[in-house]
Amino acid sequence: MQAVPRTEVKQLDPSQIDYCKLSECLPIDKLAGLELVTTPESYNALVGKWGTNVQLKFVNHGRLEGTRELRLVLRSDKGKIVEMMSQEVTFLPKGPMLVEFFFTGFPEELENGTLQLGY
């Protein structure tokens, strides 16, 4: 059995960020098929004292390694940006990856808006 080689992840280019709605994100070709797990939900919200942690679960199909910034944008029902969050993600070669973003609002705001992943 031969090991599949790992690929160094490319850094986020601020001038070329693509976005997808969390509920509609397909495996990301630009990141070797990185997949956002959307079942049963596309995110998990955990309420804390100062805000809400938004957890996203990914599967690293392309065996990427290294770190890269990912972004999460909350838009209102009218499409205006409510809040933008970013996180430096360390890609692990095996198993699911849990990425957590901090949001200063409450889960109700997340439910009433649209979350988009920037990659």
KOLVO-646474 format. One record per residue: residue number from 1; residue in one letter; x, y, z of N, C-alpha, C in turn. Coordinates in nm, 3 decimals. Layout:
BEGIN
> resi resn neast nnorth nup caeast canorth caup ceast cnorth cup
> NUM A X Y Z X Y Z X Y Z
...
***
This chain:
BEGIN
> resi resn neast nnorth nup caeast canorth caup ceast cnorth cup
> 1 M 0.084 -0.118 0.000 0.000 0.000 0.000 0.088 0.124 0.000
> 2 Q 0.063 0.214 -0.093 0.146 0.332 -0.106 0.074 0.453 -0.045
> 3 A 0.147 0.534 0.032 0.089 0.651 0.096 0.062 0.761 -0.007
> 4 V -0.050 0.828 0.011 -0.083 0.942 -0.075 -0.002 1.061 -0.027
> 5 P 0.067 1.131 -0.118 0.149 1.244 -0.074 0.063 1.358 -0.021
> 6 R 0.119 1.433 0.070 0.051 1.550 0.125 0.086 1.671 0.040
> 7 T -0.003 1.770 0.042 0.016 1.892 -0.036 0.016 2.011 0.058
> 8 E 0.113 2.100 0.042 0.118 2.222 0.123 0.003 2.313 0.079
> 9 V -0.075 2.360 0.174 -0.190 2.445 0.143 -0.143 2.584 0.101
> 10 K -0.206 2.640 -0.003 -0.174 2.776 -0.048 -0.241 2.876 0.044
> 11 Q -0.175 2.990 0.064 -0.227 3.093 0.152 -0.342 3.169 0.087
> 12 L -0.430 3.222 0.169 -0.544 3.300 0.122 -0.494 3.429 0.057
> 13 D -0.540 3.457 -0.063 -0.506 3.580 -0.134 -0.622 3.677 -0.112
> 14 P -0.601 3.784 -0.033 -0.711 3.877 -0.001 -0.777 3.939 -0.124
> 15 S -0.709 3.940 -0.236 -0.768 3.998 -0.357 -0.849 3.896 -0.437
> 16 Q -0.846 3.769 -0.396 -0.918 3.665 -0.470 -0.986 3.567 -0.375
> 17 I -1.074 3.620 -0.291 -1.146 3.536 -0.196 -1.279 3.493 -0.259
> 18 D -1.304 3.364 -0.257 -1.432 3.311 -0.302 -1.518 3.285 -0.180
> 19 Y -1.650 3.301 -0.196 -1.743 3.278 -0.085 -1.851 3.181 -0.128
> 20 C -1.899 3.102 -0.034 -2.015 3.017 -0.058 -2.103 3.020 0.066
> 21 K -2.234 3.012 0.045 -2.327 3.001 0.158 -2.301 2.867 0.224
> 22 L -2.301 2.864 0.355 -2.271 2.740 0.426 -2.362 2.627 0.383
> 23 S -2.488 2.658 0.361 -2.584 2.554 0.325 -2.563 2.500 0.183
> 24 E -2.480 2.571 0.103 -2.461 2.534 -0.038 -2.316 2.505 -0.075
> 25 C -2.226 2.502 0.023 -2.083 2.480 -0.007 -2.060 2.338 -0.058
> 26 L -1.999 2.330 -0.173 -1.958 2.202 -0.230 -1.812 2.179 -0.191
> 27 P -1.758 2.058 -0.210 -1.615 2.041 -0.186 -1.536 2.145 -0.266
> 28 I -1.437 2.206 -0.203 -1.367 2.321 -0.258 -1.248 2.273 -0.342
> 29 D -1.263 2.281 -0.476 -1.157 2.237 -0.566 -1.027 2.312 -0.542
> 30 K -1.038 2.442 -0.519 -0.923 2.528 -0.497 -0.841 2.484 -0.374
> 31 L -0.904 2.408 -0.284 -0.836 2.356 -0.165 -0.838 2.203 -0.165
> 32 A -0.812 2.145 -0.280 -0.797 1.999 -0.296 -0.917 1.921 -0.244
> 33 G -1.037 1.976 -0.264 -1.158 1.904 -0.225 -1.194 1.914 -0.078
> 34 L -1.140 2.016 -0.008 -1.178 2.037 0.132 -1.331 2.044 0.139
> 35 E -1.389 1.966 0.229 -1.535 1.957 0.233 -1.590 2.005 0.367
> 36 L -1.685 2.098 0.361 -1.758 2.142 0.478 -1.868 2.039 0.503
> 37 V -1.871 1.983 0.623 -1.973 1.884 0.657 -2.100 1.961 0.693
> 38 T -2.207 1.937 0.616 -2.331 2.012 0.635 -2.444 1.927 0.693
> 39 T -2.414 1.802 0.729 -2.518 1.715 0.783 -2.484 1.680 0.927
> 40 P -2.569 1.694 1.024 -2.707 1.736 1.012 -2.724 1.888 0.995
> 41 E -2.627 1.968 1.039 -2.632 2.114 1.024 -2.499 2.161 0.968
> 42 S -2.499 2.279 0.904 -2.374 2.330 0.847 -2.285 2.394 0.953
> 43 Y -2.342 2.426 1.070 -2.260 2.483 1.178 -2.324 2.451 1.311
> 44 N -2.244 2.467 1.417 -2.291 2.450 1.553 -2.262 2.580 1.627
> 45 A -2.359 2.635 1.697 -2.342 2.761 1.770 -2.339 2.732 1.920
> 46 L -2.235 2.782 1.986 -2.220 2.766 2.130 -2.217 2.904 2.194
> 47 V -2.315 2.933 2.278 -2.326 3.065 2.341 -2.232 3.074 2.460
> 48 G -2.155 3.182 2.464 -2.065 3.208 2.575 -2.102 3.338 2.643
> 49 K -2.020 3.378 2.737 -2.045 3.501 2.813 -2.036 3.626 2.726
> 50 W -1.945 3.628 2.629 -1.919 3.747 2.549 -1.968 3.739 2.406
> 51 G -2.027 3.626 2.367 -2.074 3.612 2.230 -2.100 3.466 2.198
> 52 T -2.087 3.433 2.071 -2.119 3.299 2.024 -2.003 3.241 1.945
> 53 N -1.967 3.118 1.975 -1.867 3.047 1.896 -1.940 2.967 1.788
> 54 V -1.896 2.985 1.665 -1.954 2.914 1.552 -1.854 2.807 1.511
> 55 Q -1.895 2.682 1.519 -1.808 2.570 1.484 -1.846 2.514 1.347
> 56 L -1.745 2.497 1.262 -1.762 2.433 1.132 -1.677 2.307 1.131
> 57 K -1.729 2.202 1.068 -1.656 2.075 1.061 -1.617 2.050 0.915
> 58 F -1.490 2.016 0.893 -1.438 1.993 0.758 -1.375 1.854 0.749
> 59 V -1.371 1.801 0.626 -1.296 1.680 0.596 -1.190 1.718 0.494
> 60 N -1.065 1.685 0.524 -0.950 1.721 0.443 -0.919 1.610 0.342
> 61 H -1.001 1.601 0.236 -0.985 1.494 0.137 -0.850 1.498 0.066
> 62 G -0.798 1.618 0.040 -0.674 1.632 -0.035 -0.548 1.620 0.047
> 63 R -0.564 1.587 0.177 -0.449 1.572 0.267 -0.360 1.695 0.267
> 64 L -0.425 1.812 0.268 -0.351 1.937 0.277 -0.283 1.946 0.412
> 65 E -0.168 2.013 0.416 -0.103 2.037 0.543 -0.053 2.181 0.547
> 66 G -0.036 2.231 0.666 0.005 2.370 0.684 -0.109 2.451 0.744
> 67 T -0.097 2.582 0.735 -0.201 2.670 0.788 -0.252 2.763 0.679
> 68 R -0.376 2.808 0.696 -0.437 2.901 0.601 -0.550 2.973 0.673
> 69 E -0.570 3.097 0.635 -0.681 3.174 0.690 -0.810 3.138 0.617
> 70 L -0.917 3.118 0.692 -1.051 3.105 0.638 -1.134 3.217 0.699
> 71 R -1.237 3.260 0.628 -1.322 3.368 0.677 -1.467 3.323 0.684
> 72 L -1.540 3.385 0.772 -1.683 3.360 0.786 -1.751 3.496 0.790
> 73 V -1.851 3.514 0.706 -1.922 3.642 0.696 -2.069 3.618 0.729
> 74 L -2.123 3.702 0.816 -2.265 3.701 0.845 -2.328 3.820 0.773
> 75 R -2.426 3.790 0.687 -2.499 3.895 0.615 -2.644 3.898 0.664
> 76 S -2.699 4.018 0.666 -2.839 4.034 0.705 -2.929 3.981 0.594
> 77 D -3.058 3.976 0.620 -3.152 3.929 0.518 -3.156 4.022 0.398
> 78 K -3.101 4.144 0.413 -3.093 4.240 0.301 -2.957 4.236 0.233
> 79 G -2.869 4.146 0.277 -2.739 4.129 0.214 -2.626 4.214 0.269
> 80 K -2.653 4.296 0.371 -2.549 4.380 0.429 -2.464 4.298 0.526
> 81 I -2.336 4.331 0.532 -2.245 4.262 0.624 -2.276 4.303 0.767
> 82 V -2.303 4.204 0.852 -2.328 4.227 0.994 -2.196 4.212 1.070
> 83 E -2.122 4.106 1.038 -1.994 4.081 1.103 -1.910 3.989 1.016
> 84 M -1.777 4.011 1.020 -1.683 3.925 0.949 -1.589 3.865 1.054
> 85 M -1.562 3.736 1.039 -1.473 3.667 1.132 -1.365 3.597 1.050
> 86 S -1.247 3.582 1.106 -1.143 3.506 1.037 -1.077 3.413 1.138
> 87 Q -1.019 3.308 1.083 -0.953 3.209 1.168 -0.835 3.148 1.092
> 88 E -0.724 3.136 1.158 -0.608 3.067 1.103 -0.629 2.917 1.130
> 89 V -0.635 2.839 1.025 -0.668 2.697 1.036 -0.543 2.613 1.011
> 90 T -0.520 2.517 1.097 -0.412 2.420 1.077 -0.473 2.294 1.018
> 91 F -0.428 2.258 0.898 -0.481 2.142 0.828 -0.414 2.016 0.880
> 92 L -0.497 1.921 0.918 -0.449 1.793 0.970 -0.471 1.686 0.863
> 93 P -0.378 1.592 0.847 -0.389 1.494 0.739 -0.498 1.389 0.758
> 94 K -0.545 1.369 0.880 -0.645 1.265 0.903 -0.758 1.318 0.990
> 95 G -0.874 1.256 0.971 -0.988 1.285 1.056 -1.054 1.418 1.026
> 96 P -1.168 1.442 1.088 -1.238 1.568 1.067 -1.166 1.683 1.137
> 97 M -1.182 1.802 1.083 -1.124 1.923 1.142 -1.238 2.009 1.194
> 98 L -1.225 2.057 1.315 -1.324 2.146 1.373 -1.263 2.285 1.377
> 99 V -1.328 2.381 1.311 -1.279 2.518 1.306 -1.381 2.607 1.378
> 100 E -1.331 2.689 1.470 -1.419 2.771 1.552 -1.396 2.919 1.524
> 101 F -1.506 2.991 1.499 -1.503 3.135 1.477 -1.579 3.201 1.591
> 102 F -1.532 3.318 1.637 -1.602 3.391 1.743 -1.686 3.501 1.682
> 103 F -1.813 3.507 1.722 -1.910 3.605 1.675 -1.962 3.681 1.796
> 104 T -1.968 3.813 1.789 -2.006 3.892 1.906 -2.156 3.893 1.934
> 105 G -2.236 3.841 1.843 -2.381 3.842 1.861 -2.435 3.713 1.919
> 106 F -2.564 3.693 1.897 -2.635 3.577 1.950 -2.682 3.485 1.840
> 107 P -2.710 3.358 1.871 -2.751 3.261 1.770 -2.871 3.306 1.687
> 108 E -2.962 3.383 1.744 -3.078 3.430 1.670 -3.035 3.513 1.548
> 109 E -2.929 3.590 1.564 -2.878 3.670 1.452 -2.823 3.579 1.342
> 110 L -2.759 3.470 1.382 -2.707 3.375 1.283 -2.822 3.310 1.206
> 111 E -2.928 3.275 1.279 -3.044 3.210 1.216 -3.119 3.304 1.122
> 112 N -3.120 3.433 1.153 -3.195 3.530 1.072 -3.113 3.582 0.954
> 113 G -2.983 3.555 0.953 -2.897 3.602 0.845 -2.847 3.486 0.759
> 114 T -2.744 3.516 0.681 -2.681 3.415 0.596 -2.532 3.410 0.629
> 115 L -2.483 3.289 0.656 -2.340 3.271 0.680 -2.273 3.226 0.551
> 116 Q -2.158 3.290 0.521 -2.081 3.255 0.402 -1.938 3.225 0.443
> 117 L -1.883 3.120 0.384 -1.744 3.080 0.408 -1.657 3.145 0.302
> 118 G -1.550 3.212 0.345 -1.453 3.270 0.252 -1.326 3.187 0.253
> 119 Y -1.280 3.153 0.134 -1.162 3.066 0.124 -1.071 3.108 0.010
***
